[in-house]
Amino acid sequence: MLDQKSLSALVEAVKRLDDGFDKLPDYESGAPGIGGLPEVLNATAERMRDNYPYFHPLYAGQMLKPPHAVARLAYALAMWINPNNHALDGGRATSAMEKEAVAEIAGMFGWKNFLGHLCGGGTMANLEALWAAGQLNPGKKILASEQAHYTHGRISSVLQLPFESLPCDARGRMDVHALTKRLERGGVGTVVATMGTTATGSVDPLPEILALRAKHGFRIHADAAYGGYFVLAENLEERAGRAFARIGEADSIVIDPHKHGLQPYGCGCVLFRDPGVGRLYKHDSPYTYFSSAELHLGEISLECSRPGATAAALWATQRLLPLKKGGEFARGLELGRKAALKLFEKLRADSRFVTAFPPELDIVVFAPRAESISETSALSRRIFESAARHELHLAVAELPVSFWKENLGAMNRDRETLICLRSVLMKPEHFDWVERIWELLSKSTEEILKAGN
């Protein structure tokens, strides 16, 4: 199951890397305990077997996509150097690779003159974006939808910035009417537009938010941590396609290469449309920067030490799979979306299930049909457990009943939220496995429903 053939390429690359230091005098590494390495490594492998098979197409639960082989190997290769991309002194080659890789990401959104860098993940990237927003609009409120990632509320608290959640429409997107009313009261500095919510993959109405910015003058931060790469996909429905087409008009963007970008955790990226925000990072350090007049990445980052291996992995992946429409990387995104649509149609046509709304990206939410919301919620958990016994791994989510109201029929609405099943079909291979996924889901559901009767 796990790729081992590519390891030979790593051995060759290590030899090539080693040749670059052949002018140094020989020495023997003094690493302690090296004799016990095989035993401890095998023990580590044994412990690591206690995991869900995240790499397999039958894992269709959380947002876990295996890194591409080139990303794994380039990361491992960089570990022989262990560069630190805080300053050029600690990561000369990988700092250059980071700048090139980030420039290609920014290019997806049409940006050439920008400020940006890699982060430890989406949380740190969003923190930097909202920190800059708070510096530029001090004391003003940050708005996000109720389905935006919870990190925005936490970050705002850390930054001591006022924060407010806005209602969503019946498809999990920020309610434009509620946003309009709130903006009329004033005091808003930043609106977070979520380009692919964590729960359902819903895309906030960015064109409408942009129109409101023209009137009210707030900043727009596009949290595209999950959905950002779909700007390359050419099979989005019209409304989502219009939103992604205008993401480059946001003031800041966050995207997570460790989600759809085929990278190991953690690899996030923050981008600012105006490179002038770099002045906010200004500081004086007597010891870090002394070897080059060129910009150090640590001068435009709230994080200090950062792994250069992350940049090496991202650079190598984008060299192998360029970020362009119609390319192999983009086709992988489109296959994931096709898989989600295919599964959704099977669910919608089956009377045993109730669906919410068609997926905008590659996430499907659904639940077993029952007499009441409470009963449906209980059945969802039991089907989740049954599917896992058949090696089909889904996820469970709790969502507002309003997301389902068009399809609930006579179901007793005895709760305000519904516990449902959720499937993230983000691997290209998922498209070829939809029939198998459906077979196991159907079998698991039938078992639970028969047991209940």
MOFEN-V14243 format. One record per backbone hydrogen bond with DSSP energy under -0.5 kcal/mol. CO is the residue of the C=O (numbers start at 1). NH is the residue of the N-H. E is the energy in kcal/mol with one decimal. If there is no record, write none. Layout:
CO;NH;E
CO;NH;E
//
This chain:
4;7;-1.5
5;8;-1.1
6;9;-0.9
6;10;-1.0
7;11;-1.9
8;12;-1.9
9;13;-2.0
10;14;-2.6
11;15;-1.9
12;16;-1.9
13;17;-2.6
14;18;-2.7
15;19;-1.8
16;20;-0.7
17;20;-1.1
18;21;-1.8
19;22;-1.4
21;24;-1.6
31;34;-0.9
33;36;-1.3
34;37;-1.5
36;40;-2.2
37;41;-2.9
38;42;-2.4
39;43;-1.9
40;44;-2.2
41;45;-2.3
42;46;-2.1
43;47;-2.1
44;48;-2.5
45;49;-0.8
46;49;-0.7
47;50;-1.6
49;51;-2.1
52;54;-2.2
53;56;-1.9
56;59;-2.1
58;60;-0.9
58;393;-2.7
60;424;-0.7
62;64;-2.2
63;65;-0.5
68;71;-0.6
68;72;-2.2
69;73;-2.6
70;74;-2.4
71;75;-2.2
72;76;-2.3
73;77;-2.8
74;78;-2.2
75;79;-1.1
76;79;-0.5
77;80;-1.5
78;81;-1.7
78;82;-3.0
83;85;-0.5
83;308;-2.7
83;309;-0.5
84;87;-0.9
86;298;-2.0
87;90;-1.4
87;91;-1.3
90;84;-2.1
91;95;-2.1
92;96;-1.4
93;97;-2.0
94;98;-2.3
95;99;-2.1
96;100;-2.1
97;101;-2.6
98;102;-2.9
99;103;-2.0
100;104;-1.5
101;105;-1.8
102;106;-2.8
103;107;-1.8
104;108;-0.9
105;108;-1.1
105;109;-0.6
106;109;-1.3
106;111;-2.1
107;110;-1.4
112;114;-0.7
115;272;-3.3
117;270;-2.1
119;268;-2.3
120;266;-0.6
121;125;-2.1
122;126;-2.9
123;127;-2.3
124;128;-2.2
125;129;-2.0
126;130;-2.7
127;131;-2.5
128;132;-2.5
129;133;-2.0
130;134;-2.4
131;135;-2.0
132;136;-2.1
133;137;-2.2
137;140;-1.8
141;189;-2.7
141;190;-1.8
142;164;-2.2
143;192;-3.2
144;166;-2.3
145;148;-1.4
149;152;-1.8
150;153;-0.5
150;154;-1.6
151;155;-3.2
152;156;-2.3
153;157;-1.7
154;158;-2.4
155;159;-2.8
156;161;-3.2
157;160;-0.8
162;142;-2.5
164;144;-1.7
166;146;-2.2
167;175;-2.4
169;172;-1.7
173;169;-2.9
174;176;-0.7
175;179;-2.2
176;180;-2.7
177;181;-2.3
178;182;-2.1
179;183;-2.5
180;184;-1.6
181;185;-0.6
182;185;-1.0
183;186;-1.4
187;141;-3.0
187;189;-0.5
189;219;-3.0
190;143;-2.6
191;193;-0.6
191;221;-2.4
192;194;-0.7
193;195;-0.7
193;223;-2.0
194;196;-1.2
194;204;-2.8
195;227;-0.8
197;201;-1.6
202;196;-1.3
202;197;-1.7
202;204;-0.6
204;206;-2.2
205;209;-1.9
206;210;-2.8
207;211;-1.7
208;212;-1.8
209;213;-2.0
210;214;-1.7
211;215;-0.7
212;215;-0.5
212;216;-2.7
213;217;-3.0
219;191;-2.6
219;221;-0.5
220;222;-0.6
220;251;-2.1
220;252;-1.4
221;193;-2.6
221;223;-0.8
222;224;-1.5
222;254;-2.2
223;195;-2.1
224;228;-2.2
225;256;-1.4
227;230;-2.2
228;231;-1.6
229;232;-2.2
230;233;-0.7
237;241;-2.6
238;242;-2.3
239;243;-1.7
240;244;-2.5
241;245;-1.9
242;246;-0.6
243;246;-1.1
244;247;-1.3
246;249;-2.1
247;250;-1.8
251;273;-2.3
252;222;-2.9
253;271;-2.6
254;224;-1.6
255;257;-0.7
255;269;-1.6
256;259;-1.9
256;260;-0.5
256;261;-0.7
257;263;-1.6
259;262;-0.8
262;68;-2.0
267;258;-1.7
268;119;-2.8
269;255;-2.2
270;117;-1.7
271;253;-2.2
272;115;-2.1
273;275;-0.7
274;277;-1.8
275;278;-1.9
276;279;-1.7
277;280;-2.0
278;281;-1.4
279;282;-1.2
288;290;-0.7
296;299;-1.8
297;300;-1.8
298;301;-0.8
306;85;-2.9
307;310;-0.9
307;311;-0.7
308;312;-2.1
309;313;-2.4
310;314;-2.2
311;315;-2.9
312;316;-2.2
313;317;-2.1
314;318;-2.5
315;319;-1.6
316;320;-1.9
317;321;-3.1
322;324;-1.6
324;327;-1.8
324;330;-0.5
327;331;-2.3
328;332;-1.4
329;333;-1.3
330;334;-2.1
331;335;-2.1
332;336;-1.7
333;337;-2.0
334;338;-2.3
335;339;-2.3
336;340;-2.0
337;341;-2.3
338;342;-2.3
339;343;-2.5
340;344;-2.5
341;345;-2.2
342;346;-1.5
343;347;-2.3
344;348;-2.8
345;349;-1.6
347;350;-1.2
349;351;-0.6
350;353;-1.8
352;369;-3.0
354;367;-2.0
362;425;-2.6
364;423;-2.9
365;356;-1.1
366;421;-3.3
367;354;-3.1
371;412;-2.9
372;376;-2.4
373;377;-2.5
374;378;-2.0
375;379;-2.5
376;380;-2.3
377;381;-1.4
378;382;-1.6
379;383;-2.8
380;384;-2.3
381;385;-1.8
382;386;-2.4
383;387;-3.1
384;388;-1.6
385;389;-1.4
386;390;-1.0
387;390;-0.8
387;392;-2.8
388;391;-1.7
391;393;-0.6
392;394;-0.7
393;60;-2.9
395;422;-2.7
397;399;-0.5
397;420;-3.2
399;418;-3.2
400;403;-1.6
401;404;-2.2
401;405;-0.9
404;407;-2.7
404;408;-0.6
405;408;-0.6
408;411;-1.8
412;373;-2.4
412;414;-1.7
416;401;-2.5
418;399;-2.4
418;420;-0.6
420;397;-2.2
421;366;-2.5
422;395;-1.9
423;364;-2.6
423;425;-0.7
424;426;-1.0
427;430;-1.8
428;431;-1.3
429;432;-0.7
429;433;-0.8
430;433;-0.7
430;434;-0.5
431;434;-0.8
433;437;-2.8
434;438;-3.0
435;439;-2.4
436;440;-2.3
437;441;-2.6
438;442;-3.0
439;443;-2.2
440;444;-2.5
441;445;-2.6
442;446;-2.4
443;447;-2.0
444;448;-1.9
445;449;-2.7
446;450;-2.5
447;451;-2.1
448;452;-2.1
449;453;-1.9
//
